[in-house]
Amino acid sequence: MATVHADPEVIRDMKSLLNKTINEINNACQKINGLRNSSGQWNDEKGEAFRNLMQVIEGWVKYPIPTLQATQQKLEKLAQALDTYNRV
């Protein structure tokens, strides 16, 4: 019988790192929102351009989150499969 030399806990560690990355992205987005909101008294074209730019930047920063979340789910399934395989 073939053996697998993969530790499911290492895969779960990768999943945990992805979760930390998602949290860091969300923290960065909160800071971007803070910058955008603090510019509210800046009532001219440049202020509006700044707020629009911050909104675009926030979108770029948040863009990878759905992919990271989907990857987390796949990693957990892989870890569970390895758990099952290692019990046999």
N, C-alpha and C positions, 0 to 999 in steps of 0.2 A: 504494500500500500504506500502511496506517495505521501510525503509529509509537507506541510506548509510551514515555512519559517517566517511567519508574520505574526506579530503580536497585536491583538485587537486593541490593546490599550494605547499603543503608539498611534493607531488610527483615531482613537478617541481624543488623544492629545492634539492631533491635527484639527479635529472638529472644534476643540476648545480654543485653539489659536484663531480659527476662523471667527468664532464668537467674539473673541477679544477685538479682532479687526473690525467687525461690524459695530461693536460698541464705540471704538475709536472714530469710525466714520460718522456715527451718529453724534458724537461729541463735537467733531469738527463742524457738522451741519448746524448744531446749536450755536456755535461761535459765529458762523456765517450769518445766521438769523439775527444774532445779537448786533452784529455790525450793520446789517440792513435796517433793523429796527431803530438803532441809535441815530441813523441818518435821517429820521423822519422830519426833523426841523429844518433840514436842508431842502428848501422848497424852490428849487429852480431846475433847469434842464439837466444840469450836471448831477444834482441829487437824484433825480429820477433815473438817469443813466447808471449811476452807481448802484441803486437798488435793483435795477434790472440785471446788471452784471452779477451782483451777488446772488440773485435768484438763479441765473444760468450756472454759475459756479457751483452752487449747492446741488443742482441737478446732476452735474458732472461727478461731483464727489459721491453722491448717493447711488449713482448708476450701477456699480458692481454688487450692491447689497442682495438683490434677488438671486444672482448667480451664486454668491457665497452661501446664501441660505439653502439653495437647492443642493449645493455641494455638501453642506453639513448633513442633510438628509441621506445622501448617497453614502457618505462616509459611515454614518451610523448603521445603515443596512449592511455595508461591507463588514463592519466590526461584529455585528450580530451573526453574520454568516460564518465568520472565522470562529466565533464562540461556539457555534453549533458544530462546525467541522472539527474543532479541537476536542470536543466532548466525545466524538466517535472513536 
